[in-house]
Amino acid sequence: MNFVEELTWRGMIADMMPGTEEQLQKEMTSAYVGIDPTADSLHIGHLVSVMMLKHLQRAGHRPIALVGGATGMIGDPSMKSAERNLLDEATLRHNQDSIKKQLSKFLDFDSDAPNAAKLVNNYDWMKDYSFLNFIRDIGKHITVNYMMAKESVKKRLSRESSVGMSFTEFSYQLLQGYDYMYLYEHEGCRLQMGGTDQWGNITTGTELIRRKLGGEAFALTCPLITKADGGKFGKTESGNVWLDRRYTSPYKFYQFWLNVSDADAAKYIKIFTDLPKDEIDALIKEQEEAPHLRPLQKRLAKEVTIMVHSQEDYDAAVEASNILFGNSTSEALKHLDEQTLLDVFNGVPQFEVSRDELSVGVKAIDLFTEKAAIFPSKGEMRKLVQSGGISVNKEKLTDQDMVIDWSSLLDEKYLLVQRGKKNYYLLIVK
């Protein structure tokens, strides 16, 4: 597999230094991507560069994931308008371990293959490097003029920016350049990859390698991912879409991909999966012929959910979706964990009921009209029960006087009432 050709048809190359493709064709090449360790989970914004590493390894090259423990303490000024909080070492180590666990789903770290992936942390080689030695050894090779010419610096120093830039942040590109030089010397790394906003930092590294070591190194960036409507990719109303289920449940994760637009699905399926070209082309054709069936979104959501979580999580997410939109059973509802239940029914009307009232049991008709105003009157509820229009926990309610008590609850806390096909109400017992 030709790595550059693969990334080209997938729409994953923005800039590439001359000679990069020739280097990759000549020999197995080590390449790295930097990952910011400010959280103990990656989010889907990181997935683009992770997929670059995955394709690189598939092409027979050696991926290096660099966790920026040192640079994460400073914060990359590229395209940012403010400085970030600094992290302590214990937090950085915890975040690094968590990130490696997630990366292991994409990259082979453990085999004996010559191109097995490696995780490194720049804190390990920066923590004992004194400031005096750094500015003497590294600072003298890169001029201030060169650093000022970078787009990320110019933007922060422009009149439009009221924030300016601290010396700490100004030094960032020197630190990232040194990372590249360190990996060039110690890991034989010849290529750095990242988003287009990293081009200036990456080329500072190639320049440092050329000036200090007389070596040749290369750069490759991918476009920053956008949505077709111009919105920010990977953000929802509740914030980032995370890879860790503690922050984004597998159901919500699956729903994010399932709900992207047709135009975005056609683009994302090339970037975020390793499906081959002919299969993707067939799916795009299928989508054009029957867009209402949404084959692109369904396949995209399936591939990414299984890759990040598991087949079981994907199956559970599909089953959970069917509870809301399909004809699923009460058994399927009972299988949901609490978080998925709340995610599925997020946004439906909710009513709180006292636990004491359920301890002795309450007739359904009293519970759903007096305790929780799901129905405006008992008369209307009786009519709906007679016509088979009410379900409780996905089972038809045939008797309005049925007693509901603790044994009726999901997770000992919830009761799901359905009126007709599409109207849901969630009772929460407190």
C-alpha angles and dihedrals in degrees: 000000000000105000097205093047090049093051092043096059089043090057092241102129123086103156132005129181115238111264095030096112092045090052091051092048093048099059147340102293131201114224131177142205124198119230124197110231098201090122134035091240137051118234127212091268086071093052095083094063091039089055089050088057091046092053089045091056091045087055090057098259128123119254123208120193111202115201105206100224092153098036089042087063088061106033129231110263093203109127090341124123099201142031119259134229117274120239130221122235097253091055091047092052092048091049091048093054092048093049093050090054089055094045090053088072089063105030135047106236099158110051126097091241114130089236096052110145123254132206118211134175119214089211087074093065098031102048095078097034107110120225092238093053092046096053091043097047101034111013095063093060097060121055125222088236090059092049094046091054092065114109094229091055095043091052093054093045095047123110090251091064113081092182102064120193132279121225086246092063094038088059091054096093090052090054093048090046089053090051089057092048091048092051090045090056100038104029102026088242112174102170136051121193134190145123121312090260087066096057094099094049093045094050090049085061094050089048092050091050090050096046100040103031103021086234133139121235133167142223134211128176134186125217118267106257115246135175120248090244091054094253124135115275119237097018126114131178088271094050134252123010102236131201092222114086090218089070102028118021117226088247093055090043091053091046092053092061094038091057101050117118122264092252092050093045091056089052100039096049088063094047104038102038134051094223111142122255097252092053092049091047089052091051092049090051090048090051092051091052097045110014092165089067090057097208091168095055093044094051093043092051091047096049097045095042092051092045094050099033120007145276089265092053090049092050090048091049091051091048090049090051090052090056090063100033106021143044100276127160135248087250091061089050092051091052093061117106116231096257093051091047090054092044093050093050097037107138098022116120112276131202129192119222127188116251090221092061092056094046091080094032130252130225111250092235091055094043095050098044108029106024096035117018097223091133123037094221142010090239093059091047092051090054092050092048090051092051091048093246100134129074129182115203088347094305121112113253106228099169123046090202094057109134116240118201140150092297089064094060129105111229085357087282116061139064121190117208121190124197112193116327103309110024114095131179127187121211114201117199114215 
